[in-house]
Amino acid sequence: MAKTMTTSETNETVSFLARRWKRFALVMTLFAVGVFLFLVLNVALGSVNIPFPDTIKAIFGGHSSQSAFDSIIWQLRLPRAFGALLSGSALAVAGLLLQVFFRNPIVDPFILGVSSGATFMVAIAMLGSYLLGATVVSSLTLSMASFVGAVLVMLVALAVASKVRDIITLLVIGLMTGYVVSALSSFLIAFAQSENVHRFVIWTMGSFSGFRWEYVQWLAIASIPLMTGCYLMSKQLNAFLLGENYARSSMGVNVKVFRYLIIFLSCALTAIVTAFAGPVAFIGLAVPHLARLSLGTSDNRILIPVSILGGAMLTSLCDLLARMLFAPVELPVSATTAIFGAPMVIFFLIKGKTAI
């Protein structure tokens, strides 16, 4: 016979759940405040410092041609700030999905070669065009080339997943695919002129510079539904953590379809960000750990919302530092994300806080 819980045990369970949700509410509030704070700072600070009252008025009051800072706020800083927020959220969720899928705490969104595929297509579009005599390659062309390359590698990953059941084998094949595609990019670099390589190398380190409102719109249209879909899978992800057999028997999860879905969602989120910002490192690796440490749980029902806010907050902070640390020289955003991300992951590994 099943053991009946005593009143004391029931009270302890209720108390534990109450503490967990209280902690969740506190962390969500702190991260939301951080997101808003860094949004304001990204708009206010720069080569031209904008007074905070004008910044707040612009964010909440809308477009106003009477403001002397109108063009700076609305054409340059706000699109970039919102692009960083959305990109960080998408990468954090993609990293969380893949860490659950591989049950590996040091997996990031680029583990399946999506970044390498995007980089190779950008190398073709940028360096190949220069070799053919073109002098200018538009940002939109580079974004489209990046997205196509990322999607092609995603399709390869999905095809491999249909043939391989062992997730470790899939992980190794993804790594090998990335290495091969990176080698092809290196061939193009070897034949390109040094001045043409410089822009390409800068792109490979990621940047939110030049973000326009249409980029923000496309990013939002693509990423928000995908992140919503990830949240709707939270219960199945929790079951998947305990093994495919458990997910199949306890939740009735179609494991084969679910595997495809995780790979598709994570790769699609990574692809859309890489298309507009280039490869942005460490966010997808570090933020899920930050969320687990803050909440003390592996429950994806609360990890995903916290990762969304944490990714937005950390990426916004790193973009601000990339602009301000050595102004007027702007650092690649991956340089600042690595400064924060790498020590954070090392700390978690040493402290043993990396369990999924």
Protein Blocks (a to p, Z undefined) as FASTA:
>chain_A
ZZdddfklmmmmmmmmmmmmmmmmmmmmmmmmmmmmmmmmmmmgcjbdcdfklmmmmmmn
opafkbmklmmmmmmmmmmmmmmmmmmmmmmmmmmmmmmmnopakbcfklnommmmmmmm
mmmmmmmmmmnopabdcfklmmmmmmmmmmmmmmmmmmmmmmpmblklmmmmmmmmmmmm
mmmmmmmmmmpcfklmmmmmmmmnopaehiafklmmmmmmmmmmmmmmmmmmmmmmmmmm
nojklmmmmnopafklmmmmmmmmmmmmmmmmmmmnopaehklmmmmmmmmmmnopabfk
lmmmmmmmmmmmmmmmmmmmmmmmmocbdcdfklmmmmmmmmmmmmmmmnopabZZ
